[in-house]
Amino acid sequence: MTASSLRPLGRTGLEVSPLGLGLAALGRPGYINLGHADDIGPDRTVETMERRAHEVLDAAFDGGVRYFDAARSYGRAEAFLASWLSRRGLEPRDVTVGSKWGYRYTAGWSVDAEHHEIKEHSLEMLQRQLGETRALLGEFLDLYQIHSATLESGVLDNKEVLAELKGLASEGVVIGLSTSGPRQIEIVRRALDCAVDGVNPFSCVQATWNPLETSVGPALEEAHGAGWGVLVKEALANGRLTDRGDAPAWFRKEARSLGVSVDALAIAVAMSRPWVDVVLSGAATVSQLHSNLSALDIAPPGSQLHSLPTRPEDPDDYWARRAGLPWN
């Protein structure tokens, strides 16, 4: 298997590589991944950050990655992606691009901001951010997702928003949602039941799943069975499942027994789930991207890895720990 071995994203009509690249850690100077400050170094000017983002994007594309994921709240991620697409001379048919709406980036390019992003799942926010995304990505936009849909925000019951998304889907844009938090399974199942005039606007979901947080798995399997595309994010638990992170001893032992890095094993385990279409790398450096890509060389993907014990933590404990990760 290689990163350029394309497969369908559910029944959406889109094609993705088994490994995708998310730009959450590349588009802004501050993020919650462990060691992010060391990854990007002291020079955090927009120009330097854009150059570094391009270097990682180049390494990903050259390694066969064909799915790229951004969001309005990822600082300048959409702008960096757009300038890279232009510099490489790529056409919409060459890649699959997803982005998200629902959070505003509010850090002002500062790591020490009180608030880095603010959620708003209103119709006005959808319309405004869709215009901003299209101004940058144009015809490259294939997948547009609600960013971290929650039951509390009411977005999955907002008929105006759902109708707007249904209209966007009728124009050929695939509509999805991303999820976070200990109630992911409820959110995905609620989205599976959404309807506007008898039509569900959603056909894709992006959720957190990794060997420490598996609770959403049954709902993702249901989504896959319904023909939805399934993307996995945070497969490395925001840096915990890396050689420099605090991966549990049992997982490090499994990685050593296979002769692979902790991050590669974590990604490979996620890829081995039969209901997963693409796993996102959150690499902030070229070396991290190459290490993530090595997950594609771990075999056998459908037997040994699928049966590997995941030993999940309690979801409430997992998400409380994630909420305590510092922006750096």
Buried (B, 14 or more C-beta within 10 A) or exposed (E): BEBBEBEEBBEBEBBBBBBBBBBBBBBBBBBBBBBBBEBBEEEBEEEBBBEBBBBBBBBBBEBBBBBBBBBBBBBBBBBBBBBBBEEBEBEBEEBBBBBBBBBBBEBEBBBEBEEBBEBBBBBEBBEBBBEBBBEBBEEBBBBBBBBBBBEEBEBBEBEEBBBBBBEBBEEEBBBBBBBBBBBBBBBBBBBBEBEBEEEBBBBBBBBBBBBBBBBBBEBBBBBBEBEBBBBBBBBBBBBBBBEEBEBBEEBBEBBEEBEBBBBBBBBBBBBBBEBBBBBBBBBBBBEBBBBBBBBBEBEEBEEBBEEBEBEBBEBEEBBEBBEEBEBB
